[in-house]
């Protein structure tokens, strides 16, 4: 009986310690350096995402005019390689006041190319094929939740 009590106490202790750790874990793409690679396609191939428990790291955007509202919002990061000079980034099933921002450059040394304040998409028409671009997703009002994201391009007309 005494051994059984110790085992139950140990299990309870582990649960009390680990459940909060996993419940409040940050998304894997919480930092720019861990941006999730999206594959561009002629049709939208959704990738599930979330900004729940995301944080904001000001060193990611030094000297950048962030646009799209305030910079200090909980954000997550994505990246893609341009396969066309014009591509569209779309977020769907998102929390209210979702924001998108498109960057060229590298983490900590970005140039802001485009923002989306009121729409759930950005179409940008001056990309360099083969270059890597970064996408920042956040909400203006710090609402958090799940969303879908995709990058599309118009295939060439034959």
C-alpha positions, 0 to 999 in steps of 0.5 A: 500500500505504501509503495502504491501511494508513492507511485501515485504521488510521483505521477501526480508530481510529474503531471503538476510539473509537466502539464503547464510546460506543455500547455504553454509551449510556444509554437515551433516557428515562434522565432524567425530563425525557426520559420516554417518553409511553405511550398508555393503552388498554383493552388492553395495548399494550406499549412496549419498554423497557430499564434497561441502562446507565441511571443514577440522578439524585438531583435528580429525587426531592428530598424524596420518600419513594421507597418501593419499596425504595432510591431510588438505583437505575438508573431509566428514566422514562415518562409518560402522560395519564390518560383514566380515574380508575383506570388500571393500569401493567404491566411484563412480560418484566422483569429480576428484582425489577422496581419501579414507582413512580407520581408526580404533579407534575413532574420534581424536584417529585414526589409519590409516589402508589403503588409496586409492590414484589412485583408487576409492576403498579400499579392506582391509582384516584384519578387526575385525567382529563387530568393527566400522571403519571410512572412510574419503572421500576427494579430493587431489586437493580440487575439490568438488562435489557429489559422491556415496559410498558403503561398500561390502563384499563377502558372505561366500561360502556354 
